[in-house]
Amino acid sequence: MTSFRDAPMWRAVAIRWLSAALLGLAMIAAGAEVLASDATHAPLVPRVPLAAVPVDARVDVPAGPGWLGIGFGSVWISKSTSQAVYRIDPSTNKVIAKIPVGPDAELGVTAAAGSIWIPDVKEHSLTQIDPIRNVVARKMPMDVSDDSEGSIAVTQDSVWFVSDRGGTDAGTLVRMNVQTGRTTAQIKIPSQSHAVVAAFGAIWVTSSGSGLVVRVDPVTNSIVARIPVHAQPRFMVSGFGSVWTLSQSDGSLARIDPQTSRVIATLALKVPGRGGDLAIDDTTLWVSAEGTPISLVDPKTNTARVQVVGGHELDTLRAGFGSLWLIDEHVGVLRIDPAKLPRVAR
């Protein structure tokens, strides 16, 4: 029992205890406010199962990984398992041509400069396909890096690709004349670079090793901007007045303004891991990743409106002919009408 003589000491202890408790409550309240603020900036995205998405057609192509391209009125798929490129007629959903390529066509399908271009990371070659005759027009040596996840860029006069020249660990951007196959420039870029995109009068390269997107001026063949993004950026696409890149570390999507060479928005899509793909149509940016094969992103608001989840080894897509085209490595190519996505997406 506390005596009257000890009361002042007891009151002092009580006051200190009460002050500490009030301070703790204030800190908890402040923390809750911060969490609420973060939630406001990264709202929950509606998620629907892949099984709920109707498939308009399944196109029969060999199983295994592949790459998609859109061009010359067709959908093109490269398959290293069969060392071929398949051309699909979107009016019939049928394969109308099978064109032989190298053993490891793993850097995308590029439609540009009147041809289809298929790089091969194993035999270090570039195959040019004539889309009029559905034949190989020529095959030329290309000292491309052997990393199987990335892309090349083709402009009217040049092919741009990442190389290991000089022992640079994918740290050299090579410019090759599209007609002669001769190297016209070698540009030192950060190591572990992967995807190359030509857009807005510039060449853009992702560097997973440095967490950068590098901008190269094709007039001077020199780096003019180094743009920090979240770690391990890999895939890129251009559209809606911007360059977009997907970072594999946290599955975030960065939007870069080509006027300022700065990131103007970062979307927390939360689709980390290897693989992935980006595509655009007239109104929407689409993101694909393992386990989340479709994310619908509204470029007007920089928000994801819906994510389709499920499936295994579905992380390559393109948008064209009013449809999404998605490679399922087990059953072929899925054709999906975006208008038939669950109502939550519209």
Secondary structure, DSSP 8 states (H G I E B T S, - for coil): ---GGGHHHHHHHHHHHHHHHHHHHHHHHHHHHHHHHHHHHS----EEEGGGS--SEEE---SS--EEEEETTEEEEEETTTTEEEEEETTTTEEEEEEE--TT--S--EEETTEEEEEETTTTEEEEEETTTTEEEEEEE----S-SS---EE-SSEEEEEE-TTT-SS-EEEEEETTT--EEEEEE--SSEEEEEEETTEEEEEETTTTEEEEEETTTTEEEEEEE-SSSEEEEEEETTEEEEEETTTTEEEEEETTTTEEEEEEE----SS--EEEE-SS-EEEEETTEEEEEEETTTTEEEEEEE--SS---EEEETTEEEEEETTTEEEEE-GGGS-GGG-
